[in-house]
């Protein structure tokens, strides 16, 4: 028995069918041979294929190996075959035929870099593992097109290398991978292809925006958070850096290196210090970020993102003004209201009574901030009956437009004298009759006036007798200080005739001290009887 094996491959329900053809030679003619005369191990006899050659010296037939099997294939010619005289054939078994009709499983695909750059793809973004010496067929489908790759299996995982042309052919984005194999014996994979995907990313990421939570960092802000937003998912294991220009290190101190809120959003929070710094043009440069594929970020053109104003506003001037009627720079009863104009180094948001402290007076209800907030006006009335100096203080409750507190400042003092002068009066007259009643013979009454402080002037017009006496103007004598200021006076008054009652002499409040304060009026009383007695004579 000898064999003539052939291995035609035909696909049938995605199984590889392997056929073997046998030729049997006999020592002498046989009468015939059928299926019962042949025993097959590891396969199936095709009974219809049995042909006994003319003359009975040879026969042929076909055997199909068992499917999904690696059992050896043998055939045995049984002793049921006889020659022309009826003698039984001596049984004979063929040599064993190696069989492999096991269909391979799908290759194993493992993505090693889900987001691959050009370099990643060239180094192998995924591996494939198939049977040794099998033929691996890979189909990669990307956004631009399809790339087919054929490889020979090694039994182990192999990196699939993509060249630049293949990367370009696939394009940016998701790449779907399908893999199948045919083993070295021609058995075709009967199960579904292995499928996976990875992403080709050769585009450098960029900063979409940079924002500060506040437009202007000021004393009223304790922290400021700067946030950079990128245009694609980034590698959150890498922390970018922010470079602020101009140098604001004295005002802004980073709490930590920053953190990712999500794959696209990175922030750094800064503590704000009052460093008396002011700029409207803080730019933020972002550096050192990589996307998830490892592409470095494009150079970000730093732009003005926010301003810093921790500079406290200052009072540049406090100007006072009052009538100064006496021309002596002393605030008094004649000019008690002092007007103030306050100028600031920068605009303020407003100012009210609570922002002004007054010493030596009372703030009036007339505080007015000028348009633009660079100045304010108000007035103060000096305290009555006082010599305490007058000052005003602009408190640190005043703030600029960014909430920075004013540096408190106090005006120069104004000298104040609103104490009213006082006057003491004394009187004397003759004592013809010691009864303390003025009579005709005891006229005139002499008055002595003593002021508590020098006054501007004293004259007959400052004396009031209510019409019950006549002031003798030529008797008015003034007392003066060494400086020539009036400090007292004396004068005579003649009570009117035929008067019985009290003569009251009053010093009028029109008398002013040297600073214009009016006199506290005072008076003195004398009982008068200048009424002449009458007599009634009758007879």
C-alpha positions in Angstrom: 0.0 0.0 0.0 1.4 3.4 -0.9 -0.1 6.8 -0.7 -0.4 9.8 -2.8 -1.3 12.6 -0.5 -2.6 15.9 -1.6 -3.7 18.9 0.4 -6.3 20.8 -1.4 -7.7 23.6 0.8 -11.3 24.5 0.5 -13.3 26.6 3.0 -16.4 24.9 4.3 -18.2 26.5 7.3 -14.8 28.3 7.9 -13.1 24.9 8.6 -10.0 23.7 6.9 -10.8 20.3 5.2 -7.8 18.0 4.5 -8.1 15.0 2.0 -5.7 12.1 1.5 -5.8 9.9 -1.6 -4.5 6.3 -1.3 -3.3 3.8 -3.9 -3.2 0.1 -3.0 -1.2 -2.4 -5.0 -1.8 -6.2 -4.8 0.5 -9.2 -5.4 -2.2 -10.7 -7.6 -5.6 -9.8 -8.9 -8.4 -9.4 -6.4 -12.0 -9.9 -7.1 -13.0 -6.4 -5.7 -12.9 -4.0 -2.8 -15.5 -1.9 -1.0 -15.9 0.3 2.0 -16.2 -2.7 4.4 -12.7 -3.8 3.3 -11.0 -0.6 4.5 -10.7 0.5 8.1 -9.8 4.1 8.8 -8.3 5.7 12.0 -8.3 9.5 12.3 -10.5 10.1 9.4 -13.5 9.1 7.2 -13.4 6.9 4.1 -15.1 8.3 1.0 -16.7 5.0 -0.1 -17.8 6.5 -3.4 -14.1 7.1 -4.3 -13.1 3.5 -4.2 -11.9 2.3 -7.7 -10.4 -1.1 -8.4 -8.2 -1.0 -11.5 -8.9 -3.2 -14.4 -7.1 -6.5 -13.8 -7.6 -6.3 -10.1 -4.0 -5.5 -9.3 -4.6 -2.0 -7.9 -7.2 0.1 -6.1 -7.6 3.8 -5.2 -9.7 5.7 -2.7 -9.9 8.9 -0.7 -10.0 9.6 3.1 -10.9 12.8 4.8 -9.1 13.6 8.1 -11.3 14.2 11.1 -12.1 17.9 11.7 -10.6 19.8 14.6 -8.2 16.9 15.3 -4.5 16.2 15.5 -4.9 12.4 15.6 -2.7 10.6 13.1 -4.4 9.2 10.0 -4.0 5.5 9.0 -5.9 3.1 6.8 -6.0 -0.7 7.1 -6.8 -3.1 4.1 -8.8 -5.9 5.8 -8.6 -9.6 5.0 -12.1 -9.5 3.6 -10.4 -8.8 0.2 -9.9 -12.1 -1.7 -8.1 -13.1 -4.8 -9.8 -14.8 -7.8 -9.5 -18.1 -6.1 -11.0 -16.9 -2.8 -7.8 -16.6 -0.8 -7.9 -13.9 1.8 -5.6 -10.9 1.7 -3.0 -10.6 4.3 -4.2 -7.4 6.2 -1.9 -4.4 5.9 -1.8 -0.9 7.6 -0.6 2.2 5.9 2.0 4.5 7.5 0.6 7.1 9.9 -0.1 10.5 8.3 0.3 13.6 10.6 -2.9 15.5 10.9 -3.7 19.1 12.0 -7.3 20.2 11.3 -7.6 22.4 14.5 -8.7 25.9 13.5 -6.7 28.6 15.3 -8.3 31.1 17.7 -8.2 34.8 17.1 -4.8 36.5 17.9 -4.4 38.3 21.2 -4.3 42.1 20.8 -2.9 44.3 23.7 -2.8 48.1 23.4 0.4 49.4 25.1 -0.2 53.0 24.3 -3.8 54.1 24.0 -2.7 57.6 22.9 0.2 57.3 20.5 2.4 60.0 19.1 4.4 59.4 15.9 7.2 58.1 18.0 4.9 55.9 20.0 3.4 54.4 16.9 6.9 53.8 15.5 7.8 52.0 18.7 4.6 49.9 18.8 1.3 51.2 20.1 0.0 47.7 20.5 1.1 44.0 20.3 -0.3 40.9 18.6 0.2 37.3 19.7 -0.6 34.4 17.4 0.5 30.8 16.8 4.1 30.2 15.8 4.6 30.4 12.0 1.0 31.5 11.4 0.1 34.2 9.0 -1.3 37.2 10.9 -3.6 39.6 9.0 -4.2 43.0 10.6 -6.6 45.6 9.3 -6.3 49.1 10.8 -9.0 51.6 10.1 -8.5 55.3 10.9 -10.1 58.6 10.2 -8.2 58.9 6.9 -8.3 55.4 5.6 -7.3 51.7 6.0 -3.9 50.1 6.4 -3.4 46.3 6.0 -0.5 44.6 7.6 0.7 40.9 7.3 3.0 39.4 9.9 4.3 35.9 10.8 3.4 34.7 14.2 6.1 33.7 16.7 3.9 32.3 19.5 4.7 35.3 21.6 3.6 39.0 21.7 5.0 41.1 18.9 4.9 44.9 18.8 3.2 46.2 15.6 5.4 48.9 14.2 3.8 51.7 12.1 5.9 53.8 9.8 5.3 57.5 9.2 3.4 56.8 5.9 1.1 54.4 7.7 0.4 56.9 10.5 -0.4 59.5 7.9 -2.6 57.1 6.0 -4.6 56.3 9.2 -4.9 60.0 10.3 -5.5 61.6 13.7 -8.0 60.0 16.2 -9.3 56.6 17.0 -7.8 53.6 15.0 -9.8 50.3 15.0 -7.7 47.2 14.8 -9.0 43.8 13.6 -6.7 40.7 13.6 -7.1 37.1 12.3 -4.6 34.3 11.6 -4.1 31.2 9.4 -1.9 28.6 11.0 1.2 27.1 9.4 -0.9 24.1 8.2 -3.4 26.3 6.4 -6.2 26.0 9.0 -8.2 29.2 8.9 -9.4 31.0 12.0 -13.1 30.2 12.4 -14.0 32.6 15.2 -14.5 36.4 14.9 -11.5 38.6 14.5 -9.9 40.1 17.5 -10.7 43.8 17.8 -9.3 46.7 19.8 -8.6 50.3 19.3 -6.0 53.0 20.2 -5.7 56.7 19.4 -3.1 58.4 17.2 -2.4 61.8 18.5 0.4 63.8 16.8 -1.2 67.2 17.5 0.4 69.4 20.1 -2.0 70.6 22.7 -2.5 74.3 23.4 -3.9 76.7 26.0 -7.5 77.7 25.2 -7.7 80.3 28.0 -6.2 81.6 31.2 -8.4 83.3 33.8 -8.1 84.7 37.2 -11.2 84.4 39.5 -10.9 88.2 40.1 -10.1 90.8 37.5 -8.2 92.9 40.1 -6.3 91.5 43.1 -6.7 93.8 46.0 -6.4 94.0 49.8 -10.0 92.9 50.0 -9.1 89.5 48.4 -7.3 87.0 50.5 -6.6 84.4 47.7 -6.6 84.4 43.9 -6.9 81.3 41.7 -5.4 81.3 38.2 -6.8 78.7 35.9 -5.5 77.5 32.6 -7.9 75.6 30.3 -6.4 73.4 27.5 -7.9 72.3 24.2 -7.6 68.6 24.8 -7.1 66.0 27.6 -3.7 66.4 29.3 -1.3 64.3 31.2 -2.4 65.0 34.8 0.8 63.5 36.1 2.7 66.5 34.9 2.1 69.9 36.5 2.6 72.9 34.3 4.0 76.1 35.7 2.7 79.7 35.6 5.1 82.6 35.0 3.7 85.9 36.1 5.0 89.2 34.6 5.9 91.6 36.1 7.4 89.9 39.1 4.6 89.9 41.7 6.2 87.5 44.2 5.8 90.0 47.1 2.0 90.1 46.5 1.1 86.6 45.2 2.6 83.5 46.8 1.5 80.1 45.5 0.0 77.8 48.1 1.3 74.7 46.3 2.4 73.7 42.8 -1.2 73.5 41.7 -3.6 70.7 40.7 -5.8 69.4 37.9 -9.5 69.8 38.3 -10.1 67.6 35.3 -8.1 66.5 32.3 -8.3 69.9 30.7 -8.3 72.3 33.7 -5.3 73.2 35.8 -5.2 75.8 38.6 -2.8 77.4 41.1 -4.1 79.3 44.1 -2.1 82.2 45.5 -2.2 83.9 48.8 -2.5 87.7 48.5 -0.2 89.9 50.6 -0.6 93.7 51.0 2.7 94.7 49.4 1.5 98.1 48.3 1.8 97.1 44.7 -0.2 98.4 41.7 -0.2 97.3 38.1 -3.0 96.8 35.5 -1.0 94.5 33.3 -0.2 91.1 34.8 0.4 88.5 32.1 0.5 84.7 32.7 2.8 82.4 30.7 1.9 78.7 30.9 4.7 76.2 30.4 5.6 72.5 30.7 2.3 70.7 30.0 1.9 67.5 27.9 -1.2 65.9 26.5 -2.1 62.3 27.3 -0.2 61.1 24.3 3.0 62.9 25.4 2.9 65.7 22.9 4.3 68.9 24.4 2.1 72.0 24.6 2.6 74.7 22.0 4.2 77.9 23.1 1.5 80.0 24.8 1.6 83.7 24.0 1.2 85.3 27.4 -1.5 88.0 27.5 -2.7 90.5 30.1 -5.0 88.4 32.3 -5.6 90.6 35.4 -4.4 93.5 37.5 -3.1 93.9 41.0 -3.8 96.8 43.2 -2.8 96.3 46.8 -1.6 99.9 47.0 -3.5 101.8 49.8 -4.9 105.1 48.8 -3.5 108.2 50.6 -4.7 111.6 51.6 -2.6 114.0 49.5 -4.0 117.1 51.2 -6.5 118.4 53.7 -7.2 122.1 53.2 -9.3 124.0 55.7 -11.0 127.4 55.4 -13.2 129.6 57.6 -14.4 133.2 57.5 -11.7 134.4 60.0 -13.6 137.6 60.6 -11.1 138.9 63.1 -8.2 138.0 60.8 -6.4 136.3 63.6 -6.6 132.6 62.4 -8.7 131.7 65.4 -12.1 129.9 65.1 -14.6 131.7 67.3 -18.3 132.4 67.7 -18.1 134.9 64.9 -16.8 132.2 62.5 -17.4 128.8 64.0 -17.8 126.8 60.8 -14.6 125.4 59.2 -14.9 123.9 55.7 -12.5 121.1 54.6 -11.4 119.8 51.2 -9.7 116.4 51.2 -7.7 115.2 48.2 -6.9 111.6 47.5 -4.1 109.8 45.6 -6.7 107.7 43.7 -10.5 107.5 43.4 -12.4 106.4 46.4 -15.8 104.7 46.4 -17.4 107.1 48.8 -17.2 108.8 52.2 -19.7 109.5 54.9 -19.9 110.8 58.5 -18.6 107.5 59.9 -15.4 107.9 57.9 -14.5 111.2 59.6 -13.4 111.7 63.2 -13.6 115.2 64.6 -11.8 116.5 67.7 -12.9 119.8 69.0 -16.1 120.1 67.0 -19.1 118.5 65.4 -19.3 117.2 61.8 -22.1 118.9 59.8 -24.4 116.9 57.4 -22.8 118.1 54.2 -20.2 115.4 53.2 -19.9 115.4 49.4 -17.6 113.3 47.3 -16.6 114.9 44.0 -17.3 113.3 40.7 -14.4 110.9 40.0 -13.8 110.3 43.7 -10.6 112.2 43.9 -11.7 114.7 46.5 -14.4 115.3 49.1 -15.7 118.3 51.0 -17.4 118.7 54.4 -17.7 121.3 57.2 -17.3 121.2 61.0 -18.7 123.5 63.6 -16.3 124.2 66.5 -17.5 123.2 70.0 -19.1 126.0 71.9 -17.4 127.4 75.0 -14.2 125.7 74.2 -10.5 126.4 73.6 -9.7 122.9 72.4 -7.9 122.8 69.0 -10.0 121.6 66.1 -8.7 118.6 63.9 -10.3 116.2 61.6 -9.1 112.6 60.8 -10.0 110.7 57.6 -10.3 107.1 58.8 -9.1 103.9 57.1 -12.8 103.0 56.5 -12.5 104.9 53.3 -11.6 102.5 50.4 -10.6 102.8 46.8 -12.5 101.3 43.9 -10.7 97.9 44.6 -11.4 97.9 48.3 -8.0 98.9 49.6 -8.2 100.8 52.8 -7.1 104.4 53.0 -4.1 105.3 55.1 -5.7 107.4 57.8 -4.5 111.0 58.0 -5.2 114.0 60.3 -5.5 117.6 59.4 -3.4 120.4 60.9 -5.0 121.9 63.9 -7.1 125.0 63.9 -6.9 127.2 67.0 -10.3 127.6 68.6 -11.7 130.1 71.1 -15.4 129.9 71.5 -15.3 130.7 75.2 -17.6 133.7 75.8 -16.1 136.5 77.9 -17.8 137.2 81.2 -18.3 140.6 83.0 -18.5 141.5 86.7 -20.3 144.7 87.7 -20.0 146.7 90.9 -21.7 150.0 91.9 -21.5 152.7 94.5 -23.3 155.9 95.3 -23.6 158.5 98.2 -24.8 157.5 101.5 -26.6 160.5 102.9 -29.1 158.1 104.2 -27.6 154.7 104.8 -30.5 152.7 103.6 -29.1 151.4 100.2 -31.7 153.3 98.4 -30.6 155.9 95.9 -32.1 159.3 96.5 -31.6 162.6 94.7 -28.9 163.7 97.1 -26.9 160.5 96.5 -26.6 160.7 92.7 -24.8 159.7 90.6 -24.2 155.9 90.7 -20.7 154.9 89.8 -20.3 151.6 88.0 -17.2 149.5 87.7 -17.0 146.8 84.9 -14.4 144.1 84.9 -14.2 141.6 81.9 -12.8 138.1 82.2 -10.6 138.6 79.2 -9.7 141.5 76.9 -12.5 142.7 74.6 -12.4 144.5 71.4 -14.0 147.7 72.6 -16.4 149.2 75.2 -18.6 152.3 74.7 -21.8 153.9 75.9 -23.6 151.9 73.3 -22.8 148.7 75.2 -24.7 149.9 78.4 -28.4 149.5 78.8 -30.4 151.3 81.6 -33.8 150.5 80.2 -34.5 154.2 80.2 -34.4 154.5 83.9 -31.1 156.3 84.0 -28.8 158.5 82.0 -25.2 157.5 81.3 -22.8 160.3 81.7 -20.6 159.6 78.7 -17.8 161.9 79.8 -17.3 159.7 82.8 -16.5 156.5 80.9 -13.0 155.5 81.7 -11.5 152.3 80.1 -9.0 150.0 81.8 -6.5 148.5 79.4 -3.8 145.7 79.4 -0.2 146.4 78.6 -1.0 145.5 75.1 -3.6 148.2 75.0 -6.7 145.9 75.0 -9.8 146.8 77.0 -10.1 144.8 80.2 -12.5 146.9 82.2 -14.3 150.3 82.5 -16.0 152.7 84.9 -18.9 155.1 84.3 -21.6 157.1 86.1 -25.3 156.9 85.7 -27.9 159.4 87.0 -31.2 157.8 87.8 -34.2 159.6 86.3 -36.1 162.0 88.4 -39.4 161.2 90.0 -38.7 157.4 89.8 -39.4 154.9 92.4 -38.2 151.4 91.6 -35.2 149.3 90.5 -32.6 150.7 88.2 -31.1 147.8 86.3 -27.9 148.5 84.4 -27.0 145.7 81.9 -23.9 145.3 79.8 -25.1 144.2 76.3 -23.9 140.9 74.7 -22.7 142.9 71.7 -19.4 143.3 73.5 -16.9 140.8 71.8 -13.7 139.4 73.0 -10.6 139.7 70.8 -11.6 136.5 68.9 -15.2 137.7 68.3 -17.0 135.7 71.0 -20.0 137.5 72.4 -20.2 138.5 76.0 -22.3 136.6 78.4 -24.6 139.4 79.5 -24.7 140.5 83.1 -26.5 143.2 85.0 -26.7 144.9 88.4 -29.7 146.4 90.2 -30.0 149.5 92.5 -33.2 150.5 94.3 -34.1 154.1 93.5 -36.4 156.6 95.1 -36.1 160.0 93.4 -39.7 160.7 93.6 -40.1 164.0 95.5 -42.6 164.1 98.3 -45.7 166.4 97.9 -47.7 168.2 100.5 -51.3 168.8 100.7 -52.1 172.1 102.6 -55.6 172.6 103.6 -57.4 175.0 105.9 
